[in-house]
């Protein structure tokens, strides 16, 4: 018996990995995300001026242009912009990841219940999702964050509150398709209850599109976090965060362009990298793409 026949799932993954490696944009996305994760994990140790991250002010070095001493220049307080951008990577990535995880968890739960039970439960839950979709996500996040006050926890909650309907709709459709398949009907005939059918049989088989959507949403979550930080209702200063750094630096444009360009470039690279990685994961995890 050939290895292809004996291990069809393994062979399918091999083909997916081959497609991923053949796509240079996917590899580029993985590289960008890997660099961001390294900066997020070791930011304090990789920053050349950790004392500036802690809030040290050096007026003698204020607004210096990029150089070999200060790679990204300094801001109006004489702090090294490179160190602040590196330190802000952790806050931005962790906040974006928390938003996606919380929003996905709640959306998956609502969508799974709605898709499996159907009837009036489906109608009520989906009308709630439709009601939320009538309000722009960023506007709702701004209102909630402003009401709760600045802070990373409040910001994550505010954004996640506007993030779950997309996952609910995605999971609902996948569950409605899977619940009529043979393996689910066979498990039901063997006496499997609702909880086992939904969480042990159906949900593990629909994780691929959920993972792809989460990877694609990471970039937009980071952008939303930066947007709230930009308007002053995100992370409390002096904690460095890309959006707040960009907000403070906008008054220095265009004369001291480096104070705004580099935080903005960090946001762009994060969104760009996660979008490329999401496209690669779609090729890797989508069964139709692996054929």
DRENPA-3360 file (N, C-alpha, C; in nm, 2 decimals, always signed):
BEGIN
1 = XXXXXXXX = +0.09/-0.12/+0.00/+0.00/+0.00/+0.00/+0.09/+0.12/+0.00 ~ +0.06/+0.22/-0.09/+0.14/+0.34/-0.10/+0.12/+0.43/+0.02 ~ +0.21/+0.52/+0.04/+0.20/+0.62/+0.15/+0.08/+0.71/+0.13 ~ +0.06/+0.74/+0.00/-0.05/+0.83/-0.04/-0.18/+0.77/+0.00 ~ -0.20/+0.64/-0.02/-0.32/+0.57/+0.02/-0.34/+0.55/+0.17 ~ -0.22/+0.52/+0.23/-0.23/+0.50/+0.37/-0.24/+0.63/+0.46 ~ -0.19/+0.73/+0.40/-0.19/+0.86/+0.48/-0.24/+0.97/+0.39 ~ -0.37/+0.97/+0.35/-0.42/+1.08/+0.27/-0.42/+1.22/+0.33;
9 = XXXXXXXX = -0.44/+1.22/+0.46/-0.44/+1.35/+0.53/-0.30/+1.41/+0.53 ~ -0.20/+1.32/+0.56/-0.06/+1.37/+0.56/-0.02/+1.42/+0.42 ~ -0.06/+1.34/+0.32/-0.03/+1.38/+0.18/-0.09/+1.52/+0.15 ~ -0.21/+1.54/+0.20/-0.28/+1.66/+0.17/-0.21/+1.78/+0.23 ~ -0.16/+1.76/+0.36/-0.08/+1.86/+0.42/+0.05/+1.89/+0.35 ~ +0.11/+1.78/+0.30/+0.23/+1.80/+0.22/+0.21/+1.89/+0.10 ~ +0.10/+1.86/+0.03/+0.07/+1.95/-0.09/+0.04/+2.09/-0.05 ~ -0.03/+2.11/+0.07/-0.06/+2.24/+0.11/+0.07/+2.32/+0.15;
17 = XXXXXXXX = +0.16/+2.25/+0.22/+0.29/+2.31/+0.25/+0.37/+2.35/+0.13 ~ +0.36/+2.26/+0.03/+0.43/+2.29/-0.10/+0.38/+2.41/-0.16 ~ +0.24/+2.42/-0.16/+0.18/+2.54/-0.22/+0.22/+2.67/-0.15 ~ +0.23/+2.65/-0.01/+0.27/+2.77/+0.07/+0.41/+2.81/+0.04 ~ +0.50/+2.72/+0.03/+0.64/+2.75/+0.00/+0.66/+2.81/-0.14 ~ +0.58/+2.76/-0.23/+0.59/+2.81/-0.37/+0.54/+2.96/-0.38 ~ +0.46/+3.00/-0.29/+0.41/+3.14/-0.29/+0.51/+3.23/-0.22 ~ +0.58/+3.31/-0.29/+0.68/+3.40/-0.22/+0.61/+3.50/-0.13;
25 = XXXXXXXX = +0.49/+3.55/-0.17/+0.42/+3.65/-0.09/+0.38/+3.59/+0.05 ~ +0.34/+3.46/+0.05/+0.31/+3.39/+0.17/+0.43/+3.38/+0.26 ~ +0.54/+3.34/+0.20/+0.67/+3.33/+0.28/+0.71/+3.46/+0.33 ~ +0.69/+3.57/+0.25/+0.72/+3.70/+0.30/+0.63/+3.74/+0.42 ~ +0.50/+3.71/+0.41/+0.41/+3.74/+0.52/+0.45/+3.67/+0.65 ~ +0.49/+3.54/+0.63/+0.54/+3.46/+0.75/+0.67/+3.52/+0.81 ~ +0.76/+3.57/+0.72/+0.88/+3.63/+0.77/+0.85/+3.76/+0.85 ~ +0.76/+3.85/+0.79/+0.73/+3.97/+0.86/+0.66/+3.94/+0.99;
33 = XXXXXXXX = +0.57/+3.85/+1.00/+0.50/+3.82/+1.12/+0.60/+3.76/+1.22 ~ +0.69/+3.68/+1.18/+0.79/+3.62/+1.27/+0.88/+3.73/+1.33 ~ +0.92/+3.83/+1.25/+1.00/+3.94/+1.30/+0.92/+4.02/+1.40 ~ +0.79/+4.04/+1.38/+0.71/+4.12/+1.47/+0.70/+4.04/+1.60 ~ +0.68/+3.91/+1.59/+0.67/+3.83/+1.71/+0.80/+3.83/+1.80 ~ +0.91/+3.83/+1.73/+1.04/+3.83/+1.80/+1.05/+3.97/+1.87 ~ +1.01/+4.08/+1.80/+1.02/+4.21/+1.86/+0.92/+4.22/+1.98 ~ +0.80/+4.16/+1.97/+0.71/+4.16/+2.07/+0.75/+4.08/+2.20;
41 = XXXXXXXX = +0.82/+3.97/+2.17/+0.87/+3.89/+2.29/+0.99/+3.95/+2.35 ~ +1.08/+4.00/+2.27/+1.21/+4.05/+2.33/+1.23/+4.20/+2.31 ~ +1.12/+4.27/+2.31/+1.13/+4.41/+2.28/+1.22/+4.49/+2.38 ~ +1.20/+4.46/+2.51/+1.27/+4.54/+2.61/+1.42/+4.51/+2.60 ~ +1.46/+4.39/+2.56/+1.60/+4.35/+2.55/+1.66/+4.39/+2.42 ~ +1.58/+4.41/+2.31/+1.63/+4.44/+2.18/+1.64/+4.59/+2.16 ~ +1.56/+4.67/+2.24/+1.57/+4.82/+2.23/+1.70/+4.87/+2.28 ~ +1.76/+4.96/+2.20/+1.89/+5.01/+2.24/+1.89/+5.11/+2.35;
49 = XXXXXXXX = +1.77/+5.17/+2.38/+1.76/+5.27/+2.49/+1.63/+5.23/+2.57 ~ +1.64/+5.12/+2.65/+1.53/+5.08/+2.73/+1.49/+5.19/+2.83 ~ +1.58/+5.28/+2.87/+1.54/+5.38/+2.97/+1.44/+5.48/+2.91 ~ +1.44/+5.49/+2.78/+1.35/+5.58/+2.71/+1.21/+5.52/+2.71 ~ +1.20/+5.39/+2.70/+1.07/+5.32/+2.71/+1.01/+5.34/+2.85 ~ +1.09/+5.35/+2.95/+1.04/+5.37/+3.09/+1.00/+5.52/+3.11 ~ +1.03/+5.61/+3.02/+0.99/+5.74/+3.03/+1.09/+5.85/+3.05 ~ +1.22/+5.81/+3.04/+1.33/+5.90/+3.06/+1.33/+6.01/+2.95;
57 = XXXXXXXX = +1.35/+6.13/+2.99/+1.35/+6.25/+2.90/+1.49/+6.30/+2.89 ~ +1.53/+6.32/+2.76/+1.66/+6.37/+2.73/+1.65/+6.49/+2.64 ~ +1.63/+6.61/+2.70/+1.60/+6.73/+2.61/+1.72/+6.77/+2.53 ~ +1.84/+6.73/+2.56/+1.96/+6.76/+2.48/+1.96/+6.69/+2.35 ~ +1.88/+6.58/+2.34/+1.88/+6.50/+2.22/+1.75/+6.51/+2.14 ~ +1.67/+6.61/+2.17/+1.53/+6.62/+2.12/+1.54/+6.64/+1.97 ~ +1.45/+6.57/+1.90/+1.42/+6.59/+1.75/+1.54/+6.58/+1.67 ~ +1.63/+6.48/+1.70/+1.74/+6.46/+1.61/+1.70/+6.37/+1.50;
65 = XXXXXXXX = +1.76/+6.39/+1.38/+1.72/+6.31/+1.26/+1.78/+6.17/+1.27 ~ +1.73/+6.08/+1.20/+1.79/+5.94/+1.20/+1.94/+5.94/+1.17 ~ +2.01/+5.86/+1.25/+2.15/+5.85/+1.24/+2.20/+5.72/+1.29 ~ +2.33/+5.70/+1.29/+2.38/+5.57/+1.34/+2.36/+5.56/+1.50 ~ +2.35/+5.67/+1.56/+2.32/+5.67/+1.71/+2.18/+5.64/+1.74 ~ +2.09/+5.71/+1.66/+1.94/+5.70/+1.68/+1.89/+5.66/+1.54 ~ +1.86/+5.53/+1.52/+1.83/+5.48/+1.39/+1.70/+5.54/+1.33 ~ +1.60/+5.57/+1.42/+1.48/+5.63/+1.37/+1.47/+5.77/+1.42;
73 = XXXXXXXX = +1.58/+5.83/+1.47/+1.57/+5.96/+1.52/+1.52/+5.97/+1.66 ~ +1.49/+6.09/+1.71/+1.44/+6.11/+1.84/+1.31/+6.20/+1.83 ~ +1.23/+6.19/+1.94/+1.11/+6.27/+1.94/+1.13/+6.40/+2.01 ~ +1.02/+6.47/+2.04/+1.03/+6.60/+2.11/+1.08/+6.59/+2.25 ~ +1.08/+6.47/+2.31/+1.13/+6.45/+2.45/+1.28/+6.40/+2.45 ~ +1.33/+6.38/+2.33/+1.47/+6.33/+2.32/+1.47/+6.18/+2.33 ~ +1.36/+6.11/+2.32/+1.35/+5.96/+2.33/+1.38/+5.90/+2.19 ~ +1.44/+5.79/+2.20/+1.48/+5.71/+2.07/+1.35/+5.65/+2.01;
81 = XXXXXXXX = +1.31/+5.70/+1.89/+1.19/+5.65/+1.83/+1.20/+5.50/+1.80 ~ +1.32/+5.45/+1.76/+1.33/+5.31/+1.74/+1.29/+5.22/+1.86 ~ +1.34/+5.26/+1.97/+1.31/+5.19/+2.10/+1.16/+5.19/+2.13 ~ +1.10/+5.31/+2.11/+0.96/+5.32/+2.13/+0.88/+5.23/+2.04 ~ +0.92/+5.23/+1.91/+0.84/+5.15/+1.81/+0.86/+5.00/+1.85 ~ +0.98/+4.96/+1.88/+1.00/+4.82/+1.92/+0.92/+4.78/+2.04 ~ +0.92/+4.87/+2.14/+0.84/+4.84/+2.26/+0.69/+4.84/+2.23 ~ +0.65/+4.93/+2.14/+0.51/+4.93/+2.10/+0.46/+4.81/+2.03;
89 = XXXXXXXX = +0.55/+4.73/+1.98/+0.51/+4.61/+1.90/+0.44/+4.51/+2.00 ~ +0.49/+4.50/+2.12/+0.43/+4.40/+2.21/+0.28/+4.44/+2.24 ~ +0.26/+4.57/+2.27/+0.13/+4.62/+2.31/+0.03/+4.60/+2.19 ~ +0.08/+4.64/+2.07/-0.01/+4.64/+1.95/-0.04/+4.50/+1.91 ~ +0.06/+4.41/+1.92/+0.03/+4.27/+1.88/-0.05/+4.20/+1.98 ~ -0.02/+4.21/+2.11/-0.10/+4.15/+2.21/-0.24/+4.20/+2.21 ~ -0.26/+4.33/+2.20/-0.40/+4.38/+2.20/-0.47/+4.33/+2.07 ~ -0.41/+4.33/+1.96/-0.48/+4.28/+1.84/-0.51/+4.13/+1.85;
97 = XXXXXXXX = -0.42/+4.05/+1.91/-0.44/+3.91/+1.93/-0.55/+3.89/+2.02 ~ -0.56/+3.97/+2.13/-0.67/+3.95/+2.23/-0.80/+3.98/+2.17 ~ -0.81/+4.09/+2.09/-0.93/+4.13/+2.02/-0.98/+4.01/+1.93 ~ -0.89/+3.95/+1.85/-0.93/+3.85/+1.76/-0.97/+3.72/+1.84 ~ -0.90/+3.69/+1.94/-0.94/+3.57/+2.02/-1.07/+3.58/+2.09 ~ -1.09/+3.70/+2.15/-1.22/+3.72/+2.23/-1.33/+3.73/+2.13 ~ -1.32/+3.80/+2.02/-1.42/+3.82/+1.92/-1.45/+3.68/+1.85 ~ -1.35/+3.61/+1.82/-1.37/+3.48/+1.76/-1.44/+3.38/+1.85;
105 = XXXXXXXX = -1.39/+3.38/+1.98/-1.45/+3.28/+2.07/-1.60/+3.31/+2.09 ~ -1.64/+3.43/+2.11/-1.78/+3.46/+2.12/-1.86/+3.44/+2.00 ~ -1.80/+3.48/+1.88/-1.87/+3.46/+1.76/-1.88/+3.31/+1.72 ~ -1.78/+3.23/+1.75/-1.79/+3.09/+1.72/-1.90/+3.02/+1.80 ~ -1.91/+3.06/+1.93/-2.01/+3.01/+2.02/-2.15/+3.04/+1.97 ~ -2.17/+3.17/+1.94/-2.30/+3.22/+1.89/-2.34/+3.15/+1.76 ~ -2.24/+3.15/+1.66/-2.27/+3.09/+1.53/-2.29/+2.94/+1.54 ~ -2.22/+2.87/+1.62/-2.24/+2.73/+1.64/-2.38/+2.69/+1.69;
113 = XXXXXXXX = -2.42/+2.76/+1.79/-2.55/+2.74/+1.85/-2.66/+2.77/+1.75 ~ -2.65/+2.89/+1.68/-2.75/+2.93/+1.58/-2.76/+2.83/+1.47 ~ -2.64/+2.79/+1.42/-2.64/+2.70/+1.30/-2.69/+2.56/+1.33 ~ -2.66/+2.51/+1.45/-2.70/+2.37/+1.49/-2.84/+2.36/+1.53 ~ -2.89/+2.46/+1.61/-3.03/+2.45/+1.67/-3.13/+2.50/+1.57 ~ -3.09/+2.61/+1.49/-3.19/+2.66/+1.39/-3.31/+2.72/+1.46 ~ -3.42/+2.73/+1.38/-3.55/+2.78/+1.44/-3.54/+2.92/+1.50 ~ -3.61/+2.94/+1.60/-3.62/+3.07/+1.67/-3.49/+3.11/+1.73;
121 = XXXXXXXX = -3.41/+3.01/+1.77/-3.28/+3.05/+1.83/-3.19/+3.11/+1.72 ~ -3.19/+3.05/+1.61/-3.11/+3.11/+1.49/-3.16/+3.25/+1.46 ~ -3.29/+3.27/+1.45/-3.35/+3.40/+1.42/-3.31/+3.50/+1.52 ~ -3.32/+3.47/+1.65/-3.28/+3.57/+1.75/-3.14/+3.61/+1.74 ~ -3.05/+3.51/+1.74/-2.91/+3.54/+1.74/-2.86/+3.61/+1.62 ~ -2.91/+3.57/+1.50/-2.87/+3.64/+1.38/-2.92/+3.78/+1.37 ~ -3.04/+3.80/+1.42/-3.09/+3.94/+1.42/-3.01/+4.03/+1.51 ~ -2.96/+3.97/+1.62/-2.87/+4.05/+1.71/-2.74/+4.08/+1.63;
129 = XXXXXXXX = -2.69/+3.98/+1.55/-2.57/+4.01/+1.47/-2.60/+4.12/+1.37 ~ -2.72/+4.11/+1.30/-2.75/+4.21/+1.20/-2.77/+4.35/+1.27 ~ -2.82/+4.35/+1.39/-2.84/+4.48/+1.46/-2.70/+4.54/+1.49 ~ -2.61/+4.46/+1.52/-2.47/+4.51/+1.55/-2.41/+4.56/+1.42 ~ -2.43/+4.49/+1.31/-2.37/+4.53/+1.18/-2.42/+4.66/+1.13 ~ -2.54/+4.71/+1.18/-2.59/+4.84/+1.14/-2.50/+4.95/+1.19 ~ -2.42/+4.92/+1.30/-2.34/+5.03/+1.36/-2.19/+5.00/+1.31 ~ -2.13/+5.10/+1.25/-1.99/+5.08/+1.21/-1.90/+5.03/+1.33;
137 = XXXXXXXX = -1.82/+4.93/+1.31/-1.74/+4.87/+1.42/-1.65/+4.97/+1.49 ~ -1.58/+5.06/+1.41/-1.49/+5.16/+1.48/-1.57/+5.26/+1.56 ~ -1.69/+5.30/+1.51/-1.77/+5.39/+1.59/-1.82/+5.33/+1.72 ~ -1.86/+5.21/+1.71/-1.91/+5.14/+1.83/-1.79/+5.12/+1.93 ~ -1.67/+5.08/+1.88/-1.56/+5.06/+1.96/-1.52/+5.20/+2.03 ~ -1.52/+5.30/+1.95/-1.49/+5.44/+2.01/-1.59/+5.47/+2.12 ~ -1.72/+5.45/+2.10/-1.82/+5.48/+2.20/-1.80/+5.40/+2.33 ~ -1.78/+5.27/+2.31/-1.76/+5.19/+2.43/-1.63/+5.22/+2.50;
145 = XXXXXXXX = -1.52/+5.24/+2.43/-1.39/+5.27/+2.49/-1.40/+5.41/+2.56 ~ -1.47/+5.50/+2.50/-1.48/+5.63/+2.56/-1.56/+5.62/+2.69 ~ -1.66/+5.54/+2.69/-1.75/+5.52/+2.81/-1.67/+5.45/+2.92 ~ -1.59/+5.35/+2.89/-1.52/+5.27/+2.99/-1.40/+5.34/+3.04 ~ -1.34/+5.43/+2.95/-1.22/+5.50/+2.99/-1.10/+5.43/+2.92 ~ -0.98/+5.50/+2.92/-0.86/+5.45/+2.85/-0.81/+5.33/+2.93 ~ -0.74/+5.24/+2.86/-0.68/+5.12/+2.92/-0.69/+5.01/+2.82 ~ -0.59/+4.92/+2.83/-0.58/+4.81/+2.73/-0.69/+4.71/+2.74;
153 = XXXXXXXX = -0.74/+4.68/+2.86/-0.85/+4.59/+2.88/-0.98/+4.64/+2.83 ~ -1.01/+4.77/+2.86/-1.13/+4.83/+2.81/-1.12/+4.84/+2.66 ~ -1.01/+4.87/+2.60/-0.99/+4.89/+2.46/-1.02/+4.75/+2.39 ~ -0.96/+4.64/+2.44/-0.98/+4.51/+2.38/-1.13/+4.47/+2.39 ~ -1.19/+4.50/+2.50/-1.34/+4.47/+2.51/-1.42/+4.55/+2.42 ~ -1.39/+4.67/+2.40/-1.46/+4.76/+2.31/-1.45/+4.71/+2.17 ~ -1.33/+4.68/+2.12/-1.32/+4.63/+1.98/-1.38/+4.50/+1.96 ~ -1.36/+4.40/+2.06/-1.41/+4.27/+2.05/-1.56/+4.27/+2.04;
161 = XXXXXXXX = -1.62/+4.37/+2.10/-1.77/+4.38/+2.10/-1.82/+4.40/+1.96 ~ -1.74/+4.46/+1.88/-1.78/+4.49/+1.74/-1.72/+4.38/+1.64 ~ -1.65/+4.28/+1.69/-1.58/+4.19/+1.60/-1.65/+4.05/+1.58 ~ -1.74/+4.02/+1.68/-1.79/+3.88/+1.67/-1.89/+3.85/+1.56 ~ -1.97/+3.94/+1.51/-2.07/+3.90/+1.41/-2.01/+3.83/+1.29 ~ -1.89/+3.87/+1.24/-1.84/+3.80/+1.12/-1.81/+3.66/+1.15 ~ -1.76/+3.62/+1.27/-1.73/+3.48/+1.30/-1.86/+3.41/+1.32 ~ -1.96/+3.47/+1.38/-2.09/+3.41/+1.40/-2.16/+3.37/+1.26;
169 = XXXXXXXX = -2.15/+3.46/+1.17/-2.21/+3.42/+1.04/-2.13/+3.31/+0.97 ~ -2.00/+3.32/+0.97/-1.91/+3.22/+0.91/-1.94/+3.08/+0.97 ~ -1.94/+3.07/+1.10/-1.96/+2.94/+1.17/-2.10/+2.89/+1.15 ~ -2.19/+2.98/+1.15/-2.33/+2.94/+1.13/-2.35/+2.87/+1.00 ~ -2.29/+2.93/+0.89/-2.30/+2.86/+0.76/-2.23/+2.73/+0.75 ~ -2.11/+2.72/+0.81/-2.04/+2.60/+0.81/-2.11/+2.49/+0.89 ~ -2.16/+2.52/+1.01/-2.23/+2.42/+1.09/-2.36/+2.37/+1.02 ~ -2.43/+2.46/+0.95/-2.55/+2.42/+0.88/-2.52/+2.32/+0.77;
177 = XXXXXXXX = -2.40/+2.34/+0.71/-2.36/+2.25/+0.60/-2.31/+2.12/+0.66 ~ -2.24/+2.12/+0.77/-2.18/+2.00/+0.83/-2.29/+1.91/+0.90 ~ -2.39/+1.97/+0.95/-2.48/+1.90/+1.04/-2.56/+1.79/+0.96 ~ -2.56/+1.80/+0.83/-2.64/+1.71/+0.74/-2.54/+1.61/+0.68 ~ -2.41/+1.61/+0.71/-2.32/+1.52/+0.65/-2.33/+1.38/+0.72 ~ -2.28/+1.28/+0.65/-2.29/+1.14/+0.69/-2.23/+1.11/+0.83 ~ -2.12/+1.17/+0.86/-2.05/+1.13/+0.98/-2.13/+1.19/+1.10 ~ -2.20/+1.30/+1.08/-2.28/+1.36/+1.19/-2.41/+1.28/+1.21;
185 = XXXXXXXX = -2.47/+1.24/+1.10/-2.59/+1.16/+1.11/-2.56/+1.02/+1.17 ~ -2.44/+0.97/+1.14/-2.40/+0.84/+1.20/-2.38/+0.85/+1.35 ~ -2.32/+0.96/+1.39/-2.29/+0.98/+1.53/-2.43/+1.01/+1.60 ~ -2.52/+1.07/+1.54/-2.65/+1.09/+1.60/-2.72/+0.96/+1.62 ~ -2.71/+0.88/+1.52/-2.78/+0.75/+1.52/-2.72/+0.66/+1.63 ~ -2.59/+0.68/+1.66/-2.53/+0.60/+1.77/-2.55/+0.66/+1.91 ~ -2.63/+0.76/+1.92/-2.68/+0.82/+2.04/-2.60/+0.94/+2.09 ~ -2.52/+1.00/+2.01/-2.44/+1.12/+2.05/-2.54/+1.24/+2.08;
193 = XXXXXXXX = -2.51/+1.31/+2.19/-2.60/+1.42/+2.22/-2.56/+1.55/+2.15 ~ -2.63/+1.65/+2.17/-2.61/+1.78/+2.10/-2.47/+1.83/+2.13 ~ -2.43/+1.83/+2.26/-2.30/+1.89/+2.29/-2.18/+1.81/+2.22 ~ -2.19/+1.68/+2.22/-2.09/+1.60/+2.16/-2.09/+1.62/+2.01 ~ -2.21/+1.62/+1.95/-2.21/+1.64/+1.80/-2.15/+1.77/+1.76 ~ -2.19/+1.88/+1.84/-2.14/+2.01/+1.80/-2.00/+2.04/+1.83 ~ -1.95/+2.01/+1.95/-1.82/+2.05/+1.99/-1.71/+1.94/+1.96 ~ -1.75/+1.81/+1.95/-1.65/+1.71/+1.92/-1.65/+1.66/+1.78;
201 = XXXXXXXX = -1.76/+1.68/+1.70/-1.76/+1.63/+1.57/-1.76/+1.74/+1.46 ~ -1.85/+1.84/+1.48/-1.87/+1.94/+1.38/-1.76/+2.05/+1.39 ~ -1.74/+2.11/+1.51/-1.65/+2.22/+1.52/-1.51/+2.19/+1.48 ~ -1.45/+2.07/+1.52/-1.31/+2.04/+1.47/-1.30/+2.04/+1.32 ~ -1.41/+2.01/+1.25/-1.40/+2.00/+1.11/-1.42/+2.13/+1.04 ~ -1.45/+2.23/+1.11/-1.47/+2.36/+1.04/-1.37/+2.47/+1.10 ~ -1.26/+2.42/+1.16/-1.16/+2.51/+1.21/-1.07/+2.58/+1.11 ~ -1.06/+2.52/+0.99/-0.97/+2.58/+0.89/-1.02/+2.72/+0.85;
209 = XXXXXXXX = -1.15/+2.74/+0.81/-1.18/+2.88/+0.77/-1.18/+2.97/+0.89 ~ -1.20/+2.92/+1.01/-1.19/+3.01/+1.13/-1.05/+3.06/+1.15 ~ -0.95/+2.97/+1.13/-0.81/+3.01/+1.15/-0.77/+3.11/+1.04 ~ -0.81/+3.08/+0.92/-0.78/+3.17/+0.81/-0.83/+3.31/+0.84 ~ -0.96/+3.32/+0.88/-1.02/+3.45/+0.91/-0.95/+3.52/+1.03 ~ -0.91/+3.44/+1.13/-0.84/+3.50/+1.24/-0.71/+3.56/+1.20 ~ -0.63/+3.49/+1.11/-0.51/+3.55/+1.06/-0.53/+3.67/+0.98 ~ -0.63/+3.67/+0.90/-0.66/+3.79/+0.82/-0.71/+3.91/+0.90;
217 = XXXXXXXX = -0.78/+3.88/+1.01/-0.84/+3.98/+1.10/-0.73/+4.04/+1.19 ~ -0.62/+3.97/+1.21/-0.52/+4.03/+1.30/-0.47/+4.16/+1.25 ~ -0.44/+4.18/+1.13/-0.40/+4.31/+1.08/-0.50/+4.42/+1.10 ~ -0.62/+4.39/+1.07/-0.73/+4.49/+1.09/-0.75/+4.52/+1.24 ~ -0.73/+4.42/+1.32/-0.75/+4.44/+1.47/-0.64/+4.53/+1.52 ~ -0.51/+4.51/+1.47/-0.40/+4.60/+1.51/-0.43/+4.74/+1.46 ~ -0.48/+4.75/+1.34/-0.51/+4.89/+1.28/-0.62/+4.95/+1.37 ~ -0.72/+4.88/+1.41/-0.83/+4.94/+1.50/-0.77/+4.98/+1.63;
225 = XXXXXXXX = -0.68/+4.90/+1.69/-0.62/+4.93/+1.81/-0.54/+5.06/+1.80 ~ -0.47/+5.07/+1.69/-0.39/+5.19/+1.66/-0.48/+5.31/+1.64 ~ -0.60/+5.29/+1.58/-0.69/+5.40/+1.56/-0.74/+5.46/+1.69 ~ -0.78/+5.37/+1.78/-0.82/+5.42/+1.92/-0.71/+5.48/+1.99 ~ -0.59/+5.43/+1.98/-0.47/+5.50/+2.04/-0.45/+5.63/+1.98 ~ -0.47/+5.65/+1.85/-0.45/+5.77/+1.78/-0.54/+5.88/+1.83 ~ -0.66/+5.85/+1.86/-0.76/+5.95/+1.91/-0.76/+5.97/+2.06 ~ -0.67/+5.89/+2.13/-0.65/+5.91/+2.27/-0.74/+5.83/+2.36;
233 = XXXXXXXX = -0.81/+5.73/+2.32/-0.89/+5.65/+2.40/-0.85/+5.50/+2.41 ~ -0.72/+5.48/+2.38/-0.66/+5.35/+2.38/-0.58/+5.33/+2.50 ~ -0.45/+5.29/+2.48/-0.36/+5.26/+2.59/-0.32/+5.39/+2.66 ~ -0.31/+5.38/+2.79/-0.28/+5.50/+2.87/-0.13/+5.53/+2.85 ~ -0.10/+5.66/+2.82/+0.04/+5.70/+2.82/+0.10/+5.69/+2.96 ~ +0.23/+5.68/+2.97/+0.34/+5.69/+2.87/+0.37/+5.55/+2.80 ~ +0.28/+5.45/+2.82/+0.31/+5.32/+2.76/+0.31/+5.34/+2.61 ~ +0.43/+5.30/+2.54/+0.44/+5.32/+2.40/+0.35/+5.22/+2.32;
241 = XXXXXXXX = +0.27/+5.28/+2.23/+0.18/+5.20/+2.14/+0.18/+5.28/+2.01 ~ +0.17/+5.20/+1.90/+0.19/+5.26/+1.77/+0.10/+5.38/+1.74 ~ -0.03/+5.36/+1.77/-0.13/+5.46/+1.75/-0.10/+5.59/+1.83 ~ -0.07/+5.57/+1.96/-0.05/+5.69/+2.04/+0.08/+5.76/+2.00 ~ +0.18/+5.68/+1.96/+0.31/+5.74/+1.91/+0.28/+5.83/+1.78 ~ +0.20/+5.78/+1.70/+0.16/+5.85/+1.57/+0.08/+5.97/+1.61 ~ -0.01/+5.96/+1.71/-0.09/+6.08/+1.74/+0.00/+6.19/+1.79 ~ +0.09/+6.16/+1.88/+0.18/+6.26/+1.94/+0.27/+6.32/+1.83;
249 = XXXXXXXX = +0.31/+6.24/+1.74/+0.41/+6.29/+1.64/+0.34/+6.37/+1.52 ~ +0.21/+6.37/+1.51/+0.15/+6.43/+1.39/+0.18/+6.58/+1.40 ~ +0.20/+6.64/+1.52/+0.22/+6.78/+1.53/+0.36/+6.82/+1.48 ~ +0.45/+6.72/+1.46/+0.58/+6.74/+1.42/+0.60/+6.74/+1.27 ~ +0.49/+6.70/+1.20/+0.50/+6.69/+1.05/+0.49/+6.83/+0.99 ~ +0.55/+6.86/+0.88/+0.65/+6.77/+0.81/+0.79/+6.79/+0.84 ~ +0.82/+6.89/+0.93/+0.96/+6.92/+0.96/+1.04/+6.80/+1.02 ~ +0.97/+6.73/+1.11/+1.04/+6.62/+1.18/+0.96/+6.49/+1.15;
257 = XXXXXXXX = +0.97/+6.46/+1.02/+0.89/+6.35/+0.96/+0.91/+6.22/+1.03 ~ +1.03/+6.19/+1.08/+1.07/+6.06/+1.12/+0.99/+6.02/+1.25 ~ +0.94/+6.12/+1.33/+0.87/+6.08/+1.45/+0.73/+6.02/+1.41 ~ +0.68/+6.05/+1.29/+0.55/+5.99/+1.25/+0.56/+5.88/+1.15 ~ +0.67/+5.89/+1.07/+0.68/+5.79/+0.96/+0.70/+5.65/+1.01 ~ +0.79/+5.64/+1.11/+0.83/+5.50/+1.15/+0.72/+5.43/+1.23 ~ +0.65/+5.50/+1.32/+0.53/+5.43/+1.38/+0.42/+5.39/+1.28 ~ +0.40/+5.48/+1.18/+0.31/+5.45/+1.07/+0.35/+5.33/+0.99;
265 = XXXXXXXX = +0.48/+5.33/+0.96/+0.54/+5.22/+0.88/+0.53/+5.09/+0.96 ~ +0.54/+5.09/+1.09/+0.52/+4.97/+1.17/+0.38/+4.91/+1.16 ~ +0.28/+5.00/+1.16/+0.14/+4.96/+1.15/+0.12/+4.90/+1.01 ~ +0.17/+4.97/+0.91/+0.16/+4.92/+0.77/+0.22/+4.78/+0.76 ~ +0.34/+4.76/+0.81/+0.40/+4.63/+0.80/+0.33/+4.52/+0.87 ~ +0.27/+4.55/+0.98/+0.19/+4.45/+1.06/+0.07/+4.41/+0.98 ~ -0.01/+4.51/+0.93/-0.13/+4.48/+0.85/-0.09/+4.40/+0.72 ~ +0.01/+4.45/+0.66/+0.06/+4.38/+0.53/+0.10/+4.24/+0.56;
273 = XXXXXXXX = +0.18/+4.22/+0.66/+0.24/+4.08/+0.69/+0.13/+3.99/+0.72 ~ +0.03/+4.02/+0.81/-0.08/+3.93/+0.85/-0.17/+3.90/+0.73 ~ -0.19/+4.00/+0.64/-0.27/+3.97/+0.53/-0.21/+3.87/+0.43 ~ -0.08/+3.89/+0.41/-0.01/+3.79/+0.33/-0.01/+3.66/+0.39 ~ +0.02/+3.65/+0.52/+0.01/+3.52/+0.59/-0.12/+3.46/+0.58 ~ -0.23/+3.54/+0.60/-0.36/+3.48/+0.59/-0.39/+3.42/+0.45 ~ -0.34/+3.49/+0.34/-0.36/+3.43/+0.21/-0.29/+3.30/+0.20 ~ -0.17/+3.29/+0.26/-0.10/+3.17/+0.25/-0.16/+3.06/+0.33;
281 = XXXXXXXX = -0.22/+3.09/+0.45/-0.29/+2.99/+0.53/-0.42/+2.94/+0.46 ~ -0.48/+3.03/+0.38/-0.60/+2.99/+0.31/-0.56/+2.88/+0.20 ~ -0.45/+2.90/+0.14/-0.40/+2.80/+0.04/-0.36/+2.67/+0.11 ~ -0.31/+2.68/+0.23/-0.26/+2.56/+0.31/-0.38/+2.48/+0.37 ~ -0.48/+2.55/+0.42/-0.59/+2.49/+0.50/-0.72/+2.46/+0.41 ~ -0.73/+2.53/+0.30/-0.86/+2.52/+0.22/-0.85/+2.38/+0.15 ~ -0.94/+2.29/+0.18/-0.94/+2.16/+0.11/-0.95/+2.17/-0.05 ~ -1.02/+2.27/-0.09/-1.04/+2.29/-0.24/-0.91/+2.33/-0.30;
289 = XXX = -0.83/+2.42/-0.23/-0.71/+2.47/-0.28/-0.60/+2.36/-0.28 ~ -0.61/+2.26/-0.19/-0.51/+2.16/-0.18/-0.53/+2.05/-0.29 ~ -0.64/+2.05/-0.36/-0.66/+1.94/-0.46/-0.56/+1.96/-0.58;
% end
